[in-house]
């Protein structure tokens, strides 16, 4: 078994290479030799390549953290925001506010998406709490069905209001449209991840169950709502900014847990770094498969994430519910 510090070291060694590669790759040529004398190259770096790379970094890191938090507080290793209705509910919130207030700002859309994502997760929790303990293995299946139902409602509204093109943006994660001025909300997800780190010990206790949490002086209900709100906010910001990217919150925490065990505070940096690196790798692959065209990173990560998760699932020591 690896120590979290070893995983962090490997990720930190890989991260600079991936960042530089991400900045260099693109349809337009970035002239490093005349970067500070050529206005077009400098503008390309400042207004396009650097914001895109930072957006990928923030998205991968914080979605992985959000997935780990969900798995801890809901006691199930097979959950992530996409499997509890958070992503689909966030898209519903963005759609509704766009229809009612077409001139709404990104902040207003994010706020609406956060509320609907939190509401969607709350309904899911009420559903799975009605299951008997021996049926908890069905939670991921119920989550997938639940998310598909919400997505079907969103698509129905999109068909009726001729907004399917907007839905394509929110349901297909893609960083090609990220520019300076269009990604800054993602920095709020970094703040949310820091809050999670500060609450890590309390969340670990909450993951042991309500009775143990109360006996140790933890306000279980309050901590649960805080955790769910943070997950909802991270999910909403990502959906509003770059769209839906599945599997990050599912695969990355499971990889780290497999390698380093279940220690939330120690594992959070490793989860964030690995999530950022994996999303950077998938985005680089998407940009180099058929240049100058791009394959959406959500499609690439969906394929990679499925393969990795199936490998983890069927390995000799299978994943188990927390």
Secondary structure, 3 states (H helix, E strand, C coil): CCCHHHHHHHHHHHHHHHHHHHHHCCCCCCCCCCCCCCHHHHHHHHHHHHHHHHHHHHHHHHHHHHHHHHHHHCCCCCCCHHHCCHHHHHHHHHHHHHHHCCCCCHHHHHHHHHHHHHHHHHHHHHHHCCCCHHHHHHHHHHHHHHHHHHHHHHHHHHHHHCCHHHHHHHHCCCCCCCCCCCCCCHHHHHHHHHHHHHCHHHHHHHCCCHHHHHHCCCCHHHHHHHHHHHHHHHHHHHHHHCCCCCCHHHHHHHHHHHHHCCCHHHHHHHHHHHHHHHHHHHHHHHHHCCCCCCCCHHHHHHHHHHHHHHHHHHCCCCCCCC
